[in-house]
Amino acid sequence: MRPASEIGGSPVIGLDLDNTLVGYDELLCELAVSEGYLPPTPPGSPGLGKRALRDRLRAKGDQGEQEWRRLQALVYGTHMPRARLMPGVDRFLARVAALRATGAAFTLYVVSHKTRVANNYSDGADFHQAALAFLEAQGFFAPGTGLEPGRVFFAPTREAKVARIAALGCTHFVDDLEETFAEPSFPRGVTRILYDPAGDAAAQEGVRRLGSWDEIAETLLAGLEDAAPPDFGALAGAAPASCERIYGGRNSRVYRVRVESGREYAGKHYHQHKDDPRDRLGAEWRALSLLSARPDLAPFVARPVARDASRGMALYTFLDGVQASLTPASGADMDACLDFLCGLRRLARELPEAKAAEIPAASEACFSLAALAANLRKRLDALQTVPEDACLGRELAEYLSGALTPFMAESLARAKDLLGDPSRELPWALRTLSPSDFGLHNALRGPAGLCFVDFEYFGWDDPAKTLCDFVLHPAMNLPGELRRRFASGFLERFGREDSGLRGRAGAVYPLYGIKWCLILLNEFLRGADARRRFAAGSACVDDDLARRGAQLSKARLMLEQARIFDATDGMR
C-alpha cells in the first residue's frame, strides 16, 4: 500500500468493482428465469436491468426480497465466471498498459464493498476469491497493467470502503453508486467520478457523472498520455534518443522519433472512442502499405515501418515539411492534389478483385442519394435535441429551422429529380480510393513538393464526394479561382471514365455543403459535460459562448457558399 505522498504526488486511481468494472444485468436475468423467479423473456424482448429486476422481485414482498438476495449471492460467487466486463473497460486496460510502457507514474487500485460470503444465503462460495479469479481471467493482473491481487481490497461495509479509499491516498475514485460519494467520511480533495451509463443518477455537487468507460479513460488518462510519450523503442529496434510530440488530436498523437543512429521516424499513437470504434491504425497501415509500393504514389506518402496493434502504435518513415495549409494555396498545389487523386483512381482500377474486397468503404462514404440523405438526417436529428435554453441553443434552433432545414429539403428534392432512384448505388467500376479527409490541411510542404498524411479514414468512395469535400472543406477555405481550377481539372480527368460525374457532383454539391454545416455545429454536441450543461439549462461560460458562436458563424457562411457557389461553375 503506497499513499500518494510516497509516490511524489502522482495520481492514485481507485476503481469500484461491481456494476462499475463488472456488469451482471444479463446474468441476473438468466438466473432469475432458471431459478423460477421470473417467466422466460419473450424472444426479441430486451432484458431487465439490475434495478428493474430488483424492483420487480421486491414487489412480491418478503419472498421477492429473499429471491433478490439469493440471486446476488449466486452471481458474486458460483456464477461469477459468467459475468462480463462493462463496455469499454478492456480499452481502458489497454490504455493503462500503453501508459505503463512509457514509464508514466500513477497507481491503480480496486476497492470493493463486498463481504466474503453472503449474509442471508450461501452455497459455500468465497466472493473475494471469485472476484479475484474473474479479474485474473479478464487480464487485470497481466504484466503492464500495474495491478495485482494485493492491490484489490474488499470492505464489509460502505464506511470501511471509504476508509480504505482514504488510507490508499486515492486522488481519483470511480463508482456507480451515489451513496459512496455521499458518505460523510468520504475524503475531501478526491476527484469523484460517477459511472452513470443510464444517465439517470441524481446530480451531486462535486461529482462528475460520466456515461461510458471511454469517457472515464479520457478523463483519467489523457493528461498522463500528454505528459509521457509512448515507448517506440521496440518498433524502432533501438532505444529512442528523443521523442518529440509534433501533433495531437482527439483520435491520435504523432511524434518525431529519433534513434542514436540518426534515423528519424514518425511514431503514431492511435486512440479509440465509444462513438467511433473504427480501426484507424488498420486503415492507415493498409492504405500506406498499398500506396508506398506504387512508384507513382510513393513520393506522396510515408512508408510503414512497424506496428503494435495491441498498443495502438505504429512507426512510419518521417516526412519532412510544414503543414501546407499554413501558407497560401497555389495552382501548383491544386495540380499536385489532382495528380495524387488520379494515382489513387489508377490503383483502384488495377487492384485484383480479392484485394479490392479487403478494403472497406471510406469514412462516411455514400454510394446512393438515400445514404447521403440518411447521414444528413442523423446529424440534423442530433443537433435538434439541443435545448433552446442551452448556450446559444435558441440561435442554433432558429438557424436549423429557418435556414438549413428548408434548404436541405429543397436540395434533396432537386437531387432526386436529377439523379432518379435515391436507392440506386454507384457501380463498383465508378468508385475510387480516397483518404476521405483530403486536402492541404492534411498535407506537408517539403523540399520535394507536397506529400500527404492522415489515412485513418481511407477506403472506397464516390469521386463526386471527393470533389465536393475538397472544394468545400473549411480547413482550406480556398479562393474561388482555385476551387474552379481543381473542379475543372478533376471533372476533366475523372470524367473520361465517368460520364455521369458532372451531373452527379452538381446534384450533391449543396448537400455536402449542408453536411459541412452540420459538422461545424458538432461543437454543440461535444463532451458529456457540455451535454449535461445543455440538459440542465445552465448559463454558458465565456469559453462555450465563444466556441459555439464562432462555429455557428462558420455554418452560416458555409450554407451561403452551398447556395451561391455554382456547383457547375468550372465543371462544364
N, C-alpha and C positions, 0 to 999 in steps of 0.2 A: 504494500500500500504506500503510494508516494503522493502526498499532498502537493498542491500547486507550488507551494513555497520551495519544495525540493527540486523542482524541475524548471526553475528560472521563470516562473510565471507563464509558461506555455499553456495552451488550452488543455483542460481536463474535461472530457466529454462523457457524460453519463447517459445511458440509454435504458429505458424501461424494457421489459421483455414481452409480457403477454398483451396481445392486441396492439402492440407498438412495433416490435420486430416480428412477432409471430401472430398469424391470424388463425382463428378457429371457427369462423362462421359456417363454412361448408361442412366441416367435420361435426359440429354440434347438431346441425340439421340432420345429417345422415344418422347419427347415433340416436337422436330423438325419434326418428322413424323406426330404426331397427330395434330400439328398446320398447316400442309400442306406445310412446308418449304422444306421438302425433301421427295422423294418417299420412300415407305417401304423398309427396308433392306431384301434382299432375305434370306430365311431360311438357316441357317448354315454359313452365311457370318459374319465375325467379324464386330462389330460396330465401328464407328469412335471415335477416341479420341477427347478430348476437342479442341486441337489445330487444328486438321484436320477438324473438323466440323466448327470451326470458319472460317478457311481459305476457305472452300467450300462456305459458306454463303457469305463471303465478296467478293468472286469472282463475285457475282451478282451485285456489285456496292452499291449505297446508300441504296437500298431496302434490300439487304442482311445484311448490317451493322445494320439497324434498326431491322431486324429479330433476329440477334445475341443478341442485347441489350435486346430485349424483352424476349428471352429465359433465359438470365441471371437473369432478374428480376423475372421470374416465378420460377426458381429453388431456388433462395435465399429467396423467400417469400412464396407464396401459396403452392408450391410443395416441400418445404424444408423437410417435414417429409419423403419423398420418397428417399432422398439422402442416401448414405451409408458411413460407416467409411472406410478409406483406410485400405488395408490388413495389419494386424499386430498391429493396434492401440489398439485393445482390449487386446492383450497380453502385450503391453506397459502399459496400465492402471492396469492390474493385477500385474505387477511387481512393479508399483508405490505403489499400495495398500499394497503389501507384505513388501515393504521397510518402509512404514509409520508405519506398525505394529512393526517394530524394533526400532522405535524412531529416525531413520535417519533424519538428518536436511537438508532439501532442500525445495525450494519454486517453485511452478508451476503456470505459468500464460498462458492465451491465449490472443494474441494480433492480431487483425484482421483489415485489410484495408477494411472497409465496411461502406457505408453510411446507414442511417436509411431507406430511400426509394430510388427508382430508380430515376436517374436524367432525363431520357428520356421517361420512361414508368412506370406506377404504377397502380396496381389494388387495392391499399389501404393497402397492406401487409407491416408490420413492419419487416424489415430484422433483426434488432437486437433481437427482441422478438422471431422471428422464429428460429434464430441460438441458442439462449439460451434454447428454448424448445427442440430443437433437441439434444443438448448436455445433457440436463437433461434426456431425454428419453434413451439416449445411456449409461447412468451410469457415466457420467463425474463428477457429483456432489454427487455421492454416498459416504457414510461415508468411510473414509480410503484413498480417492484419494488426499485429501488436496485441491481440487478445489471447488469453489463455484461461484455463479453468479458474486459476487463482484471482482473476480479475472479474469474476462473476459472483455477485453477492445476492443472497436471499435473506429477506427480512420477514418475520412473522406478522408484523403489523405495519400499518402505514407510517405511524410515528417512528418506528425503528428504521423504516426505509429512508425517511427524510433525514434521520440522524446519520445514517450511513453516507448519504449524499454529501452532507456537511463534512463528515470526517474524511472523505476522499478528496475534499477540496475541489469539487466539481465547479467549473466555470460555466458549463452549459449542461442542461438536462432536458431530455426529450421524453414525454409521457403522453398517454392517450386519455388520462383521467384528470379532469379539472380539480378533483379533490386533492390530488398530490400537491399542486401548487397553492391550494387554499389552506394547507396545514399552517397553523400559526408559527411553527418552528422551522418552516422551510427557509433555508439560509438566504440572506439578502445578498444581492450582487450577482446571483446566478442568472444567466440568460435562460429564461423559461420558454420552452417550445412545446406547444400542444399539438400532437398529431391528430388532426381532425379531418379525415378523408370524407366524411359525410357532410361537413360544413355546417353542423347543427349544434356545435358546442356553444355554451354561453360565453359571452365576452368577459374577460377578466383583465383588470388593469395590470400592465407589466407582463402579460403573457402573449407570446406571438403564436398565432394559430396558423399552421401550415397543413395543406391538404394532401401532400404526397411526399414520398421519400426522396424524390429528385429535388424538390424544393428544400427539404431538410438538408440534403447533402450539399446543395449550393450554399445554404446559409452557414453551415458548419465548416465547410472545407475550402470554399472559393478563395478566402483570404490566405489560407495556408498555401494553396496552389500558386497564388500570385507571388508569394514570398519565396517559394522554393521551386526552382525549375526541375523538371523530371530528369532522371539519370539516363542519358542516351548512350552511356559507355558501352553497354552490351551490343547495341545496334551498330555503333561505330567501330567496334572491335578494338577500342582503346579508350582510356580514361580521357574525358574532355578536358582540355586546358582552360576552356571558357565556354559558358553557355549563356548567351545574351538574348533576352526576350525582345523580339522585334515587332510582334503583332499579337494581339489577343482580342478575340471577340467573344460572343456568347457561346459559340459552339466549339471553338478550337483556339489554341495558342501556338505561335510559331517562334522558334528560337534559332539563333545563329550559333551553331555548334562548331568549335574549333578543337582539333586534336593536336598533340605535340608535333606531329609531322608537318603541320601547317595546312593540312587539308580542312576544308570547310564544308559543312552540310547545313541543310535546313531541317531542323527537327520539329515535328508537329505532334501536339498532344490533343487528341480529339475527346470531346465530351458528348454525352447523350443526355437528352431531356425527355421527360414524360410526354410532352406534347409533340415530340418529333423523334421517333425511335429509329430513323434511318441510319444505315451503316455508312457513315461518312468516310471512315477510313477505307472500307472496302471499295466504295465507289471511286474515290480518288486514286487509290492504288491501281485499280483495274484500268481507269482512264489513262493514267500516265504510263502504265506498262504498255498499253496499245500505242499511244501517241509517240513515245520516245523511241519506239522501234521503227518508225516511219521516217525516211530521210527528209520528206517534205514538211513534216510536223515537228521533228525532234528539236530544231533550233528554237522553237517557240516555247518549249516546256522543260520542266525539271525531269530528271530520271530517278525512278525509285531505287533505293539502296537496300533498306532493311525495314522490317516492321515487327511489331509485337501486338497482335490484335487483342490479347488478353488485357493489356495495359493501355490500349488505345493510343499507341505511339507508333510513329513511322519516321524514317530518315530518308531525305531526298538530296540530290545534288543541289548546291547553293546557286541561286541565280542572282547575279549582282545587278543592282539598279535601284531606281527610286520609283515610287508609285506614279504611274503615268498620268493619273488624273490631277496631280498637283501642278502640272504645267498646262498651258492652253493646248487643246487638241488641234491637230492639223489634218490636211487632206491625206498626207502620207500615213497618218495613224489609221484613217478610215480604210485605206488600201491594204494596210498590214492586217487589220481585223478581217477584211474580206478574204485575203489570201488564206488566213488560218481557217476560217469557216468553210471555205471551199475545199481545203485539205480534209476537213472532217467529213464533208459530203463524199469525197472520193473514197475515204476509208469506209464509210457506211455502205457504198456500193460494192466494194471489193471484199468485204468480210464474208467468210464462209457462213452458211446458214446456221450451223450449230454454234459458232462463235457469236454470231449476232444475237441468237436467242438467249445467250448468257447475260446480255447487257439489259438492265431494266430501263424503264421509261425515265426520262429526266425529271427533276423535281417539278411537280405540278404541271407536267405535260398534259395538254388537252388535245385529243385527236378527233374531237367532234364538237359541234356547237353546243350540244347538250351538256357535255362535260365541262366546257367553259362556263356555261350558264350556272351549272351546279356549284362550281368553285366560287363564282361571284356571290351567289345567294348565301352560301355558307359563311363567307366573310361578312356580308352585309348583316345577316341574322345575328352574328356575334356582336357587332357594333350596336345593333338596335336594342340590345339588352342593357346598355349603359344607361343608368337612370338619369333623368333630366336634371336632378338636383345634385349630380356629381360635378366635379370640377370641369367646367366648360361643357357639361352634359347637354344643356339646353341648346347651346350653339351647335354642338355635334348633331343633335336630333334635327334641328332646323336645316342644316346643310344636307343631311341624308334625305329627309323627306321633301325638301323644297327644290333641291338641285340634282343630287346624284340619282336618286331612285327614278324620277321621271326620265332622265336621260338614259338610264340603263334600260328601262322598258322600251324606249324608242329605238335604242341601238340594237337590242336583241330582235325586235320585230324587223328592223331593216336587214340585219344579218340573215334572218330566216328567209326573207324574200330573195336575197341574193344567193344564198347557199343551198336552199332547199331543205331536205330532210335533216333536222337537227341531230338525229341519232347516227347518221352516216359517218363512219370513221374514215380518216385519211388512210389510203392504202399504204402498205409497208414500203413499197417501192419509192414513195414520195417522202418518206420520213428521213430525217438526218440525225447525226450525232451532235450533241450540243452540251456545253458546260452548264447550260441553263442560266446561271447568273454570270453573264458575259459582258465585258466592256472594259474601258480604260481604268475603272475603279479596281479591277482585278487584273491589272497588267503592270509590268515593270518596264521602265525605260532605261535600257542599259547601253553599253558600248556598241553592241551589235544590233540595236533596234528594240522593238517591242518583244516581250515574252509574256506568257500568260500563266496565272496562278489560280488556285481555288477551283478544283474539280470535284468537290464534295457532292454536287448535285448532277453529275454527268450522266447522260443516257440519251435515249431516243426522244426526238421532239419533232414538232411541226415547224418547218422553216418559217412559216408565217409568224409564229410566236417568237422565234429568234429575232426576226426583223423588227417586230413591234416592240419587244422588250428593249432592244438596243437603242432605238431612236427615242424611246420614252424614258429610259432609266434616269431617275432623279439624281443619282450619284454622279452622272456625267454632265447633265444639263447642256447638251450640245447645241450650238447655234444652228439656225435653220439651214444655212448653206451646207454644213457638214452632214446634217440629217439627210438632206436631199442627195448629197454625194453618195453616202452609204446606201441609202434606199435604192437609188437608181442602179448602183453597181451590184447590189445584192439581187435585185429583180432581174437584171440583165443576165447574170451568171447562173443563178439558180433556176430562173425561168426557162432556160433552154431545155430542161428536162421536166419542168412542172408548169404546164401552160395555164393551170388554174391558180397559180400562186398570186398573181397580181390582184385578181378579184377577191380571193380569199383574204389576203392581207388587208385590202381596203375594207372588207366587211367586218373583220375582227379588230381592226386598229382601235376604234373608240372603246371597245370592250376591254382591251388590255390597258387602255388609259384609265378606265374605271377601276380595274384591278389594282393599278398602282395607287390610285386614290385610297382604296381600302387598305392597302399595305401601309401607306404613310400614316393612316389613322390607328395602326396597331398600338401606338403609344397609349391609347385609351384603354387597352386591354392588358398592358404589361404588368406582370407581377401580382402575386397574391395580395400583397399589401395594398396595391392600388385598387384591386377589385374590391377588397373589403372596405376601403375608404369610400368607394363609389356606393356600395350597398348600404353603408351606414349614413350616407349623405353628408359626410364630414366636409368642412370647408377645405378647399385645396390649398396647399402650401405654394409658396412662390415658385419653387422648382417645378412642380406639377403644372402650374399655370403657364410658365414659360415654354416647357417642352410641348405640351399639348396644343398651346396656341400656335407655336411655330409649325407643328405638323398639320394643323387644320388649315393654316395659310397655304402651305405647300399643296395640300389636297385640292384647295380651291383653284390654284394655278394649274395643277395637273388636269383638272376637269376642263378648264378653258382650253388647254392645249389639245385635249382629246376632241373638243368641239371645233376648234378653229383650224388647227393644222390639217391641211388636206392630205388625207391618207394616200391619195393617188398622186400628189404633187411630187414630181421627180421619179415616179414609178411608171409613167406611161412609156 
